[in-house]
Amino acid sequence: MVNFDLATPLEDCVRDVIDIDVLRPRWMRKAACRGHGFDAWFPPGHDYGEEAEAGKLVCAACPVRAECLDYALDGRIRHGLWGGLSPMERGALLRQRAPTAKPGDTRSRHYAYGS
């Protein structure tokens, strides 16, 4: 039996989701994957082969793909598809585009944009 005195009211749950959404970067609100399931971007068993192809197709047409990829690269995220790339693909991109840091250089890297 459920004790309704201890249950969280629905409006509190909805407010929590809205508050969390406000904390996300703005580009995430425009992402093509928003509202879809997780399996295509976070495949079970970390199998980024056929299972992830559906996610990569969505990413290919996403208006914020570059921002997504930069977010994952800057954060060194080691799981999931971000910007249409698997963790191994992002690792290879990081190695390929390793920035040459200059003393005092604090600007954003913008890997996806190539600058």
C-alpha positions as CSV (number, residue, x, y, z in Angstrom):
1,M,0.0,0.0,0.0
2,V,1.3,3.5,-0.9
3,N,1.5,6.1,1.8
4,F,0.2,9.2,-0.1
5,D,1.4,11.5,2.7
6,L,5.0,10.6,1.7
7,A,4.5,10.8,-2.0
8,T,5.9,13.8,-3.9
9,P,3.1,15.9,-5.6
10,L,3.2,15.8,-9.4
11,E,3.7,19.6,-9.7
12,D,6.9,19.3,-7.6
13,C,8.3,16.6,-9.9
14,V,7.5,18.7,-13.0
15,R,9.1,21.8,-11.4
16,D,12.3,19.7,-10.7
17,V,12.4,18.7,-14.4
18,I,12.0,22.3,-15.5
19,D,14.7,23.5,-13.0
20,I,17.1,20.8,-14.3
21,D,16.4,21.9,-17.9
22,V,17.2,25.5,-17.0
23,L,20.7,24.4,-15.8
24,R,21.5,22.8,-19.2
25,P,23.4,24.7,-21.8
26,R,21.0,26.5,-24.2
27,W,22.1,24.5,-27.3
28,M,20.7,21.3,-25.7
29,R,17.2,22.7,-26.0
30,K,17.6,22.8,-29.8
31,A,19.2,19.3,-30.1
32,A,17.6,16.9,-32.6
33,C,17.9,14.0,-30.1
34,R,15.9,15.8,-27.4
35,G,12.8,13.7,-26.5
36,H,14.1,10.5,-28.1
37,G,15.2,7.4,-26.2
38,F,18.7,6.9,-24.9
39,D,19.6,3.5,-26.5
40,A,20.8,5.0,-29.8
41,W,23.2,7.5,-28.0
42,F,24.1,5.3,-25.0
43,P,23.9,1.8,-26.4
44,P,23.7,-1.2,-24.0
45,G,27.1,-2.8,-23.6
46,H,28.8,0.3,-25.1
47,D,28.4,-1.2,-28.6
48,Y,28.7,1.7,-30.9
49,G,28.3,-0.3,-34.1
50,E,24.9,-1.0,-35.6
51,E,23.0,0.0,-32.5
52,A,24.3,3.6,-32.7
53,E,23.7,4.1,-36.4
54,A,20.2,5.5,-35.7
55,G,21.6,8.0,-33.3
56,K,24.3,9.1,-35.8
57,L,21.7,9.7,-38.4
58,V,19.8,12.0,-36.1
59,C,23.1,13.8,-35.2
60,A,24.0,14.3,-38.8
61,A,21.0,16.6,-39.3
62,C,21.2,18.3,-35.9
63,P,21.4,22.1,-35.8
64,V,23.6,22.1,-32.7
65,R,25.9,19.2,-33.6
66,A,29.1,21.3,-33.4
67,E,28.2,22.7,-29.9
68,C,27.4,19.1,-28.8
69,L,30.7,17.8,-30.0
70,D,32.6,20.7,-28.4
71,Y,30.8,20.1,-25.1
72,A,31.9,16.4,-25.1
73,L,35.5,17.2,-26.1
74,D,35.9,20.0,-23.6
75,G,34.5,17.9,-20.9
76,R,36.4,14.8,-21.9
77,I,33.2,12.8,-21.8
78,R,34.0,9.1,-22.3
79,H,30.6,7.6,-22.9
80,G,27.7,8.0,-25.4
81,L,27.4,9.6,-28.8
82,W,28.0,13.3,-28.8
83,G,28.0,15.4,-31.9
84,G,27.6,12.1,-33.9
85,L,30.9,10.7,-32.7
86,S,31.5,7.7,-30.4
87,P,34.0,7.9,-27.6
88,M,36.8,6.3,-29.7
89,E,36.1,8.7,-32.6
90,R,36.2,11.7,-30.2
91,G,39.5,10.4,-28.7
92,A,41.0,10.2,-32.2
93,L,39.8,13.7,-33.0
94,L,41.3,15.1,-29.7
95,R,44.6,13.5,-30.6
96,Q,44.5,14.8,-34.2
97,R,43.5,18.4,-33.2
98,A,45.5,18.7,-30.0
99,P,45.6,22.5,-29.5
100,T,49.0,24.2,-29.1
101,A,48.4,26.1,-25.9
102,K,50.1,29.5,-25.5
103,P,50.9,30.9,-22.0
104,G,47.8,32.9,-20.9
105,D,45.6,31.6,-23.6
106,T,42.1,31.0,-22.1
107,R,39.9,31.1,-25.2
108,S,37.6,28.2,-26.0
109,R,39.0,25.5,-28.2
110,H,36.0,25.0,-30.6
111,Y,37.2,21.7,-31.9
112,A,34.2,21.1,-34.0
113,Y,34.6,24.4,-35.8
114,G,38.2,23.7,-36.6
115,S,39.6,27.0,-35.1
